[in-house]
Amino acid sequence: MKLSQRSQNITPSATLALSAKAKQMKKAGVDVINLTAGEPNFNTPYHIKKAAIAAIESGKSDFYTPALGIDELRAAIANFVNWDHKTNFDKDNVAVTVGGKFSLYAVAQVVLDPGDEVLIPLPYWVSYGEQVKLAGAVPVFVKPQAYKVTVEELEACRTPKTTAIIINSPQNPSGLIYTREELESIGNWAVEHDICLIADDMYSKLVYNDNEFVSLMDLSPAIRRQTILVNGFSKAYAMTGWRVGYTVADKQIIKLINAVVGHETSNIAAVSQYAALAAITGDQSYTKKMRDAYEERLNTLFPMLNAIPGFNLERKPEGAFYLFPKVEEAVLMCHFASTEAFVQALLDEAHVAVVPGSAFGMDEYIRLSYAASMEDLVAAAGRMKEFVEKHM
Ligand code: GLU
C-alpha cells in the first residue's frame, strides 16, 4: 500500500514514546522513576472533578458543543486573559482545542502555506517542527548563543519566506524566561517584517524564585496584533488527561481555526469543557500550591544534579518544570557512544527514565521533568550519580 511521504517524514513524539515505555516497565514490576513527560504528579483538584461529575449527571455533557467550545468557557478564558494581560478580548477571540498541542497544530494550518518558513529557536519543544512540516511548511531552527534567541540571530535566518516564529516562555526544556526587553525587541522586529508571533505560554503560571513572566500579549498594541497566544489547562491545573488548550487571537484567525477544528476534531469532550470552566472560574490557590511544590523541587534538585560528575547546568531554570543539564562530559567519561546510549543504559541499569536532548534539538543534553514527587526526584538524582560513578 502506498503511504504518504508526509506521514513518513514525521518523527514520533519522543516525550510520549518514552513516557509510555517507562509506564509500561513500571506496570511490568520494574522500579522505574519516570522523569520523561511533563506530567504533573498531582491529581486534578477535586472541585474541578466535581464540576465534571455534575455535568455528566445533569446530562449537559452528552451532546456536541460548538466546535470551538461552549460560550461560557470561551468567555471565561477571554476574561482570564484580559485580567492577566490587560487586553480586551471577548469569546470570539478564543478557540478551545484538544490540548495546547492541537492549538498549535490548528494555528499552523491557518497561518502557513507550503514552503513558508517558521523560525524555531533551540532548544525547542518536540512537536513544533513536526507540526510545521505537517502544514507543508519548513521549520528553520535557530541556535542561540545562550538559550534565548536575539533579533540578530533571527535576522540572520530571515528570508522572504519567513512567515512565523514560535516563542515559548517559560521554555520547555530549558526553563528559561524571555525578559520584557528581549520580547520587545523580537516583537518589534516581527512587526517590522510582518512575521506572525506564536506565543506558547503553556507554563506561564509556573514561575519560580521571584522571576517575572512577561508575555508577548503584555507588550505594545502592534506586537499584540501580531501575536497568537496558545495556552492550556494541563500544567497549571494538573489536567493533562482532560486535554484542554486554547488559542487567543484576532477574530478572523479564530474563524479560520473554527473551520479547521470543525473538520479535524469537532469540539473537545464536553465534560472536559465543564471541568475547565470550573478550573478557570474557581479557586486558583491550587495552582499556587502546586507551583510552590515545584519551586521547592527545583531548588532541591538543581544542586544535586550539578554535583553529578559530567553534568553541567549552565543556567538555573526560572519556570516550567524541567531541568536540561548538558551531559556531554558525563557521556564521554562513561564511554558511551552517544547521549541516546547513555539514556538507554540509565533506564536499563539505574531505572531512571529521561529524554535525550536530541528530541529538543540539542544532542549533548538530557531533559528531566521535576513534576514528580520529591522522594522520586531525590532517589533519581542518587541513582544517576551512582550510575555515572560506576561507569567512569
Ligand atoms: N508537553 C509535555 C512534555 O514536553 C507532555 C508531553 C508532550 O505532549 O510532549 O513532556
Residues whose N, C-alpha, C, O or C-beta is under 5 A from the ligand:
A	BS01	LIG	T15 L16 T36 A37 G38
